[in-house]
Amino acid sequence: MAEAAAPPDGAGRPHIAPLRRTLRGLVRDPLGTLVGLADAAPNQVVQLNLGTIRPYLVAEPAHVQHVLRDNAANYTRAGNSMMWKSVRKLAGDGILSEGPAWEDSRRRLQPHFTAKRIDAVVDDMSQAISEAVDELAEPARAGVPVDAATEISRIICQAVIRVFFGNKISVPDGVRVVAEQDTVATALRFRLLAPFLPESVPAPGDRAFRRAVRNIDDILLPLVRAERAHPDGGDDILAALARARDADGRELTEQRVRDDLVSMFATTTETTYVVLTWLFPLLEQLPDIADRLYAELDRVVGPGEVISREQLGQLQYTRMVLDELVRMYPSGWLVPRTAIADDVIGDTRIRAGGTVILSPYVTQRLARFWERPDVFDPERFAPDRPRRSHRYAYYPFGGGAHQCIGQYLFQLEAPLIVATLLSRFRYRLRTPGMPNPQLAASLRPRERVPLLLTPHRQRVPA
């Protein structure tokens, strides 16, 4: 990395949020407090006074671009105690790390997520989703409520295991891995709120975190060992990783294969699973939007049809709904970085070693960039609407070199799930109302979302 330029003489101090106001607000309403602090300091970096640490909140789109793209080499994930140290305990030195290890993993995994590769599996993915959704017919007929997160997890696992993992993982085991990922994400809550706490000091959630990582290893490591012992030459992810080589041409260690496999499973399941769980309570609160969505689905998708690539391209309003959903509820709501050298963001001097916090949730709710930011309005993403004033006013999948490699997968997988499910069933919430956000490594509802399904249109007999 080139040596950072010396900060200009005019660079000054950030806008500092007082300790009492910051701590009280973060305990009561952490997400709302962060949005409020950023809204009250336009074009500024806000320094959060948390006592022993004072991270910089970077919310202005131009400043976000500076950190994620323009001077990304100065802002590292490595060593950041706010989240990445714990994530490394799950995913190891792979695509969620930094430096050569990250570059090596990205090189191996990126080919599985190209547009050409994803487009080639759309039909298989849609068939798998169709079969998984059909399994909801029995609880719907019996009037038995189902848990939205559990069922979305099962549907996603059935699809990605078929098209990415060659059915080498059973769907029940895949659902178990997703459940353990959920435990990992929520177990990090205390360390997110207390990043000053040394790793050597026990914290609430640590035991659950370690147990979840062990359970994931108990499922995935035997698959890695079996594939390495008896390779089948397949083109699924597990086979590809088992025969992969590092940048020097050496066979990967079992641990590196395991780390990449864990990262791949999270990439193909986590975002879609977490984001779609918010959709059901939102639509129940917004009947006009729900009616328009249902009308599009009924027009494009016939009774019981397996959705084709062509039909998927016709689901314009569905796409708008999902774009707005990840604006309001981005899974990766927190993006912490550590400054390697002194820098200037805007007019604010950033000291080497300082923690910088970016948040798509915060930036995507700034009133100066979004009209009525707390209102769910898919029309923001209508094709004829003007382009956003800044590229980084909306970055639900991150940005720069570390942008989520699963973004294109989400853009096909999520509408397939929504269109298949809601073209066959209507629903009502057993417990009406919007769930509260849970502060975790990814943004998920705190409360369960139980659904009572009703068959909408039956499959036409062949």
C-alpha positions in Angstrom: 0.0 0.0 0.0 1.2 3.5 -0.9 2.1 5.7 2.1 -0.9 7.8 3.1 -0.7 11.4 2.3 -0.4 13.7 5.3 -3.8 15.2 6.4 -4.3 18.7 5.2 -3.9 21.5 7.7 -7.7 22.3 7.5 -8.6 18.8 8.6 -10.4 19.0 11.9 -12.2 17.0 14.6 -15.3 15.0 13.9 -18.8 15.8 15.3 -18.7 14.2 18.7 -21.8 12.5 20.1 -21.9 13.0 23.9 -21.3 9.9 26.1 -24.6 10.1 28.1 -26.8 10.6 25.0 -24.9 8.0 23.0 -25.0 5.2 25.5 -28.6 5.8 26.6 -29.8 5.9 23.0 -27.8 2.9 21.9 -29.2 0.8 24.7 -32.8 1.9 24.1 -32.9 2.0 20.3 -29.4 1.4 18.7 -30.5 1.6 15.1 -32.7 4.6 15.5 -30.0 6.4 17.5 -27.4 5.8 14.8 -29.7 7.2 12.1 -30.6 10.2 14.3 -26.9 11.0 14.9 -26.1 10.8 11.2 -29.1 12.8 10.2 -28.2 15.6 12.6 -24.7 15.9 11.2 -24.9 16.3 7.4 -21.6 16.0 5.5 -19.8 15.1 8.7 -18.2 12.1 10.4 -19.7 11.4 13.8 -17.5 10.1 16.6 -19.4 8.0 19.1 -18.2 8.5 22.6 -18.5 5.1 24.2 -16.1 5.7 27.0 -13.0 3.6 26.4 -13.4 3.6 22.6 -14.6 6.2 20.2 -15.5 4.8 16.8 -16.2 7.0 13.8 -19.7 6.7 12.3 -19.3 7.2 8.5 -22.7 7.6 6.9 -22.4 10.2 4.1 -22.4 8.4 0.7 -19.2 10.1 -0.5 -17.5 9.2 2.7 -18.6 5.6 2.4 -17.2 5.5 -1.1 -13.9 6.8 0.3 -13.6 4.0 2.8 -14.9 1.1 0.6 -13.4 2.1 -2.7 -11.3 5.2 -3.1 -8.9 4.5 -0.2 -10.0 1.0 0.7 -6.4 -0.1 1.2 -6.2 2.0 4.3 -9.3 0.4 5.9 -8.9 -3.2 6.9 -11.2 -5.8 8.4 -8.2 -7.6 10.0 -7.9 -7.1 13.7 -11.2 -5.2 14.2 -12.6 -6.4 17.5 -16.0 -5.1 16.8 -17.0 -8.1 14.7 -14.3 -9.5 12.4 -12.3 -11.3 15.1 -15.4 -13.3 16.1 -16.4 -13.9 12.5 -12.9 -15.3 11.9 -13.5 -17.9 14.5 -16.4 -19.2 12.4 -15.2 -18.7 8.8 -11.4 -18.7 9.4 -8.9 -17.2 7.0 -11.0 -17.1 3.9 -13.3 -14.8 2.0 -14.3 -13.0 5.2 -10.7 -12.2 6.1 -8.2 -9.8 4.6 -5.0 -9.7 2.5 -3.6 -12.7 0.6 -5.9 -15.2 2.3 -8.9 -13.2 1.2 -7.6 -12.8 -2.3 -6.9 -16.5 -2.6 -10.4 -17.5 -1.4 -12.1 -14.9 -3.6 -10.2 -16.3 -6.6 -11.5 -19.8 -5.9 -15.1 -18.9 -5.1 -15.9 -16.1 -7.5 -16.4 -18.4 -10.5 -19.3 -20.0 -8.8 -21.2 -16.7 -8.6 -20.7 -15.2 -12.1 -23.9 -14.1 -13.9 -23.3 -16.8 -16.5 -23.0 -19.5 -13.9 -26.1 -18.4 -11.9 -28.2 -18.0 -15.1 -27.3 -21.5 -16.1 -28.8 -23.0 -12.9 -32.0 -20.8 -12.7 -34.2 -23.6 -14.1 -32.9 -26.2 -11.6 -33.1 -23.7 -8.8 -36.7 -22.8 -9.7 -37.6 -26.5 -9.8 -36.1 -27.1 -6.4 -37.9 -24.1 -4.9 -41.2 -25.3 -6.4 -40.8 -28.7 -4.8 -39.9 -27.2 -1.5 -42.9 -24.8 -1.5 -45.2 -27.7 -2.4 -44.4 -29.2 1.0 -46.3 -26.4 2.6 -49.6 -27.6 1.2 -50.2 -30.0 4.1 -49.9 -27.5 6.9 -51.9 -25.0 4.8 -54.8 -27.6 4.5 -54.6 -28.5 8.1 -54.5 -24.9 9.3 -51.2 -25.4 11.2 -49.1 -22.3 11.5 -45.5 -22.4 10.1 -42.5 -20.3 11.2 -41.5 -18.0 8.3 -37.8 -18.1 9.0 -37.7 -21.9 9.4 -39.6 -22.4 6.1 -37.6 -19.9 4.1 -34.5 -21.5 5.4 -35.7 -24.9 4.3 -36.7 -23.7 0.8 -33.4 -22.0 0.3 -31.4 -25.0 1.5 -33.3 -27.3 -0.8 -32.5 -25.0 -3.8 -28.8 -24.2 -3.1 -27.9 -27.7 -2.0 -29.2 -29.1 -5.3 -27.5 -26.5 -7.6 -24.4 -25.6 -5.7 -23.5 -28.6 -3.5 -24.7 -31.5 -5.8 -27.0 -32.8 -3.0 -23.9 -33.8 -1.0 -25.4 -32.1 2.0 -28.9 -33.3 3.2 -31.5 -30.7 3.4 -32.1 -31.3 7.2 -28.3 -30.9 7.8 -28.4 -27.7 5.7 -31.2 -26.3 7.8 -29.2 -27.2 10.9 -26.2 -25.2 9.6 -28.4 -22.2 8.9 -29.8 -22.5 12.4 -26.3 -22.6 13.8 -25.4 -19.6 11.7 -28.3 -17.8 13.3 -27.0 -18.7 16.7 -23.5 -17.3 15.7 -25.0 -14.1 14.5 -27.1 -13.5 17.7 -24.3 -14.6 20.0 -22.2 -11.7 18.8 -24.7 -9.1 20.2 -22.9 -8.4 23.4 -19.5 -8.0 21.8 -21.0 -5.7 19.2 -22.2 -3.5 22.0 -19.0 -3.8 24.0 -16.2 -3.9 21.5 -13.8 -2.6 24.1 -14.0 -5.9 25.9 -10.8 -8.0 25.4 -11.3 -11.4 23.7 -9.8 -13.1 26.7 -12.7 -11.8 28.9 -15.8 -14.1 28.8 -18.9 -12.4 27.5 -22.6 -13.5 27.2 -23.0 -15.5 24.1 -19.5 -16.8 23.9 -20.4 -20.3 24.9 -23.3 -20.5 22.5 -21.0 -19.2 19.7 -18.4 -21.9 20.4 -21.1 -24.6 20.5 -22.6 -23.4 17.2 -19.2 -23.5 15.5 -18.6 -27.0 16.8 -22.0 -28.1 15.5 -21.3 -26.6 12.0 -17.9 -28.5 11.9 -19.6 -31.7 13.0 -21.8 -31.5 9.8 -19.4 -30.1 7.3 -16.0 -31.5 8.2 -17.0 -35.1 7.5 -18.2 -34.0 4.0 -14.9 -32.4 3.3 -12.9 -35.5 4.4 -15.1 -37.8 2.4 -14.8 -35.7 -0.7 -11.0 -35.4 -0.4 -10.7 -39.2 0.2 -12.9 -40.1 -2.7 -13.2 -37.2 -5.2 -15.8 -37.7 -7.8 -14.6 -35.0 -10.3 -17.9 -33.1 -10.0 -18.4 -29.4 -10.6 -20.2 -28.7 -7.4 -18.6 -26.4 -4.8 -17.5 -29.2 -2.5 -15.8 -31.1 -5.3 -14.2 -27.9 -6.6 -12.8 -26.9 -3.2 -11.5 -30.4 -2.5 -9.3 -30.4 -5.6 -8.4 -26.6 -5.5 -4.9 -25.3 -5.1 -3.7 -22.2 -3.4 -1.9 -19.3 -5.2 1.4 -21.3 -5.1 -0.2 -24.4 -6.6 -0.2 -26.4 -3.3 -3.2 -28.5 -2.2 -5.4 -26.8 0.2 -5.3 -27.9 3.8 -8.4 -29.5 5.3 -8.9 -26.3 7.4 -8.9 -24.0 4.3 -11.4 -26.2 2.5 -13.5 -26.2 5.6 -13.3 -22.4 5.9 -14.2 -21.8 2.2 -17.1 -24.2 2.5 -18.5 -22.5 5.6 -18.2 -19.1 3.8 -19.9 -20.5 0.7 -22.8 -21.9 2.7 -23.3 -18.6 4.5 -23.1 -16.7 1.2 -25.7 -18.8 -0.5 -28.2 -18.8 2.4 -27.8 -16.1 4.9 -28.8 -12.9 3.1 -31.9 -14.3 1.4 -33.1 -16.1 4.6 -32.7 -13.1 6.8 -34.1 -10.5 4.4 -37.2 -12.4 3.3 -38.3 -13.0 6.8 -39.1 -9.3 7.0 -41.4 -9.4 4.0 -44.4 -11.1 5.5 -45.1 -8.7 8.4 -44.4 -5.8 6.0 -46.9 -6.9 3.4 -49.6 -7.5 6.1 -49.1 -3.9 7.2 -49.3 -2.6 3.6 -52.4 -4.1 1.8 -52.1 -1.8 -1.2 -48.6 -3.0 -1.9 -49.5 -6.6 -1.2 -52.5 -6.4 -3.6 -50.3 -5.0 -6.4 -47.7 -7.7 -5.8 -50.3 -10.4 -5.8 -51.8 -9.1 -9.0 -48.4 -9.2 -10.8 -47.8 -12.8 -9.6 -51.3 -13.9 -10.7 -50.7 -12.3 -14.1 -47.3 -13.8 -14.7 -47.3 -17.1 -12.9 -49.9 -19.8 -13.7 -51.4 -22.1 -11.0 -48.6 -24.3 -9.7 -46.1 -23.3 -12.4 -42.4 -23.7 -12.1 -41.2 -20.2 -12.9 -39.1 -19.9 -16.0 -36.2 -17.4 -16.6 -38.5 -15.5 -19.0 -41.2 -15.2 -16.4 -38.7 -14.1 -13.8 -37.8 -11.2 -16.1 -41.5 -10.1 -16.1 -41.7 -9.7 -12.3 -40.8 -6.0 -12.3 -42.9 -5.0 -9.2 -41.6 -8.0 -7.3 -38.1 -6.8 -8.0 -39.0 -3.3 -6.8 -40.5 -4.7 -3.6 -37.3 -6.6 -2.9 -35.0 -3.7 -3.7 -37.0 -1.6 -1.2 -36.8 -4.5 1.3 -33.0 -4.5 1.3 -33.0 -0.7 1.5 -35.0 -0.8 4.8 -33.6 -4.1 6.2 -30.2 -4.8 4.8 -28.8 -8.1 6.2 -25.3 -6.7 6.5 -26.3 -3.6 8.5 -22.8 -3.1 10.1 -19.5 -2.8 8.2 -16.6 -2.0 10.7 -13.1 -1.2 9.5 -9.8 -0.2 11.2 -7.7 2.7 9.8 -4.2 1.5 9.1 -2.7 5.0 8.7 -3.9 8.6 9.4 -6.4 9.8 6.9 -9.0 12.5 6.2 -12.6 11.7 5.4 -14.4 14.8 4.3 -12.9 17.4 6.6 -12.3 15.0 9.5 -9.0 13.7 10.5 -9.1 9.9 11.2 -6.3 8.6 13.4 -4.4 5.4 12.6 -5.9 2.5 14.6 -9.3 4.1 14.8 -12.4 2.1 14.3 -14.6 3.2 11.4 -18.3 2.1 11.3 -20.2 2.1 8.1 -23.9 1.0 8.0 -26.1 0.5 5.0 -29.0 0.6 7.4 -28.1 4.2 8.5 -27.1 5.6 5.1 -30.2 4.1 3.4 -32.4 5.9 5.9 -30.9 9.4 5.7 -33.7 11.9 5.2 -31.5 14.1 3.0 -31.1 11.3 0.5 -34.4 9.5 0.8 -37.8 11.0 0.9 -39.9 9.6 3.8 -37.0 7.1 4.6 -39.0 5.2 7.2 -41.9 4.5 4.7 -41.8 1.3 2.7 -42.2 2.5 -0.9 -41.2 0.2 -3.8 -41.9 3.1 -6.2 -38.4 4.4 -5.3 -37.1 1.7 -7.6 -39.5 2.1 -10.5 -37.5 2.0 -13.8 -38.7 5.5 -14.8 -37.5 7.1 -11.5 -34.4 9.3 -11.5 -31.1 7.7 -10.5 -30.0 8.2 -7.0 -27.9 11.2 -6.2 -24.9 9.1 -5.2 -23.9 5.5 -5.9 -23.3 4.8 -2.2 -26.6 6.2 -1.0 -27.7 2.6 -1.5 -25.3 -0.3 -0.9 -27.1 -3.2 0.7 -24.5 -5.7 -0.5 -21.5 -3.6 0.5 -19.1 -2.0 -2.0 -15.6 -2.0 -3.4 -13.5 -5.1 -3.6 -15.3 -6.7 -0.7 -18.8 -6.4 -2.2 -20.8 -9.5 -1.5 -20.2 -12.1 -4.2 -23.7 -13.5 -3.7 -25.5 -10.3 -4.8 -26.5 -11.7 -8.2 -27.6 -14.9 -6.7 -30.0 -13.0 -4.3 -31.4 -11.1 -7.2 -32.6 -14.3 -8.8 -33.1 -16.5 -5.8 -35.2 -14.1 -3.7 -37.8 -13.3 -6.4 -38.1 -17.0 -7.3 -38.9 -17.8 -3.7 -41.4 -14.9 -3.3 -43.1 -15.5 -6.6 -43.4 -19.3 -6.1 -44.7 -19.0 -2.5 -47.1 -16.2 -2.9 -48.5 -17.4 -6.2 -49.6 -20.6 -4.4 -50.5 -19.4 -1.0 -51.9 -16.4 0.8 -51.2 -15.9 4.5 -52.0 -14.1 7.6 -49.8 -13.6 10.7 -50.8 -15.5 13.7 -49.3 -12.6 15.8 -49.9 -9.4 13.8 -47.5 -6.4 13.8 -43.9 -5.7 12.8 -41.3 -7.6 14.8 -38.5 -5.5 16.4 -35.0 -5.6 14.8 -32.5 -7.7 16.7 -29.1 -6.2 17.0 -26.8 -9.0 15.8 -24.2 -9.6 13.1 -27.0 -9.5 10.6 -30.3 -7.7 10.8 -33.0 -10.1 11.7 -36.4 -10.0 13.5 -36.2 -10.4 17.2 -39.6 -12.2 17.4 -40.7 -15.2 15.4 -43.0 -14.7 12.4 -45.7 -17.5 12.4 -47.7 -17.7 9.3 -51.2 -19.3 8.7 -51.2 -20.3 5.0 -54.2 -20.7 2.8 -54.0 -22.4 -0.7 -54.5 -19.7 -3.4 -54.4 -21.5 -6.7 -54.0 -25.2 -7.1 -51.7 -26.9 -9.6 -53.4 -27.6 -12.9 -53.4 -31.5 -13.4 -51.3 -32.7 -16.3 
